Amino acid sequence: MAHGDTKDSDGAAARLKELAAFYREHPVTGPEGHSYISCEPRATAVTPGLPFNANRAEYITASVREIAEHTLAANPQAGPLPASAVEVYDWMREHLEHAPETEQFRAEVIEYRQWLEHCLETGDHETVRKQVRKQACPKCGCWGLMWMAVRRRAVCTNSECTDQDGFSTALSLSRLAHAHVTTRKNLRRASAT
């Protein structure tokens, strides 16, 4: 598993499956969040609503497309995508097994970043916060990263770790994923010697 610190049942594929199921089975609620089960008459829809959230379907499609594009660029003989979107991560790892190390590294970064994004899409900011706290700042090396949900960024709390304008160093999910995979790669190298 690319992100390592989590259970097998909480990988990017599991989060993608949860995301797809969540938006297919959403309840229809009223303005106060109550279900529309009442005795009051109401207008009947002429056409049925979508059985899922179309924006989330586009998000899932974009995630799968990114995996497919990277895999096919590194291995044009990878073959067709699996029928299920949740199997795309296994498909990617299988077809990049003999690819150059840089392509495998990039695939791990993509998978870990998408896992964080899937957590955020399902509203699980706590998992992302915990993962961010487990990482050192790639700029200064201190263990003071904090997740800022509103900005969708990790921010270093070290007062000496600032950008050129004097603001605290802020890290995107892509940069966090790159730092995470780099650290794991360095640990694997160190333990192999």
Sequence and secondary structure as in RCSB ss.txt:
>XXXX:A:sequence
MAHGDTKDSDGAAARLKELAAFYREHPVTGPEGHSYISCEPRATAVTPGLPFNANRAEYITASVREIAEHTLAAN
PQAGPLPASAVEVYDWMREHLEHAPETEQFRAEVIEYRQWLEHCLETGDHETVRKQVRKQACPKCGCWGLMWMAV
RRRAVCTNSECTDQDGFSTALSLSRLAHAHVTTRKNLRRASAT
>XXXX:A:secstr
 TT SS GGGSHHHHHHHHHHHHHS   B TTS BS SSS     SS   SS HHHHHHHHHHHHHHHHHHHHH 
TT  S  SSGGGHHHHHHHHTTTS HHHHHHHHHHHHHHHHHHHHHTT HHHHHHHHHTS  TTT  S EEEETT
TTEEEE  TT B TTS B EE HHHHHHHHHHHHHHHHHHHH 
